[in-house]
Amino acid sequence: MARNIARSIAFAGLVLVATTACQMYISQLKTASAGHTGCTPAQITISNHAGSFGYNETWNATCNGTVYLCSGVGNGRSSEDYSCAPAVR
């Protein structure tokens, strides 16, 4: 019984850490998109993320009804170059 409780607590902790990390990463994508969309991070919704987190990826940033296609490309250092453009419908 004690093992099951310990496992449940460990699993709950892992879920909490994963959820927090995901929310932090979405926040980073919003911030990276802001300068290219003219919207504040609070106005942006992120969707359709594809690629590895932090290196060569794409996502949609939606703000005020406009959808932007954004991309991040690793530059061989510890950072990424970002860009966004209105998505073609």
FENSUL-V495901 format. One record per backbone hydrogen bond with DSSP energy under -1.0 kcal/mol. NH is the residue of the N-H (numbers start at 1). CO is the residue of the C=O. If there is no record, write none. Layout:
NH | CO
NH | CO
This chain:
5 | 1
6 | 2
7 | 3
8 | 4
9 | 5
10 | 6
11 | 7
12 | 8
13 | 9
14 | 10
15 | 11
16 | 12
17 | 13
18 | 14
19 | 15
20 | 16
21 | 17
22 | 18
23 | 19
24 | 20
25 | 21
26 | 22
27 | 23
28 | 24
29 | 25
30 | 26
31 | 27
32 | 28
33 | 29
34 | 30
37 | 33
38 | 34
43 | 40
44 | 41
45 | 62
47 | 60
50 | 58
55 | 52
57 | 72
58 | 50
59 | 70
60 | 47
61 | 68
62 | 45
63 | 66
66 | 63
68 | 61
69 | 85
70 | 59
71 | 83
72 | 57
73 | 81
75 | 79
81 | 73
83 | 71
85 | 69
87 | 67
